[in-house]
Amino acid sequence: MTHRQRILKAFRGERVDKIPYVPRIDLWHNANELTGTLPERFRGLTVDEIHRKQGWPLHTVVPQEPRLKRFWCRNKLKNLVSSGR
């Protein structure tokens, strides 16, 4: 069962093989990156890259305030372009 299937089944109240786990590490990542305390194995990685490395499903927060949303979309696009994805 994929992460997506597990999450959707749980939302529908259906049985799943294990409890869906989708950690939100964006605040942890930002704080530790800014203070230089990000663990060595995660330095230089984006939140999405850490999720993939750990085998976690991706979690994205999209701001609802229009100016923040434009800023988030612009930076997300810039990161995708610079990473070659």
C-alpha positions in Angstrom: 0.0 0.0 0.0 1.4 3.4 -0.9 1.5 6.4 1.4 -1.3 8.0 -0.7 -3.5 5.0 -0.6 -3.0 4.6 3.2 -3.9 8.2 3.8 -7.0 8.2 1.6 -8.3 5.0 3.1 -7.8 6.4 6.6 -9.7 9.6 5.6 -12.6 7.4 4.4 -12.6 5.5 7.6 -11.4 2.3 6.0 -8.9 -0.2 7.5 -5.3 0.4 6.7 -2.2 -1.8 7.3 -0.6 0.8 9.6 -1.4 4.3 10.9 -0.5 7.0 8.3 2.5 9.0 9.4 3.2 12.3 7.7 5.6 14.4 9.8 5.5 18.2 9.4 9.2 19.0 9.7 9.2 22.4 7.9 9.4 24.5 11.1 12.0 22.2 12.6 14.1 22.4 9.4 13.8 26.2 9.1 14.8 26.8 12.8 17.7 24.4 12.7 18.9 25.6 9.3 18.9 29.2 10.5 20.7 28.4 13.7 23.2 26.0 12.1 22.1 23.1 14.2 20.6 20.9 11.4 22.0 17.4 11.8 24.9 16.7 9.4 23.1 14.1 7.4 20.3 16.6 6.5 22.5 19.7 5.8 22.0 21.0 2.3 18.8 19.0 1.8 15.3 20.5 1.4 12.4 19.4 3.5 11.1 17.3 0.5 14.5 15.7 0.1 14.6 14.8 3.8 11.1 13.3 3.5 12.2 11.2 0.6 15.5 10.1 2.3 13.5 9.0 5.4 10.8 7.3 3.3 8.1 9.6 4.5 5.2 10.9 2.4 5.6 14.6 1.4 3.8 17.3 3.4 3.3 20.8 1.9 1.9 23.8 3.6 0.3 26.3 1.2 -0.2 29.8 2.8 -3.8 31.1 2.4 -2.8 34.8 2.6 -2.4 36.0 -1.1 0.9 37.7 -0.7 2.4 34.8 1.2 1.0 32.4 -1.3 2.7 34.3 -4.2 6.0 34.3 -2.3 5.7 30.6 -1.5 4.9 29.7 -5.1 7.7 31.8 -6.5 10.2 30.2 -4.1 8.9 26.7 -4.7 9.2 27.2 -8.5 12.7 28.7 -8.1 13.8 25.6 -6.0 12.3 23.2 -8.6 14.1 25.0 -11.4 17.5 25.2 -9.5 17.3 21.5 -8.6 16.5 20.5 -12.2 13.1 18.9 -11.4 
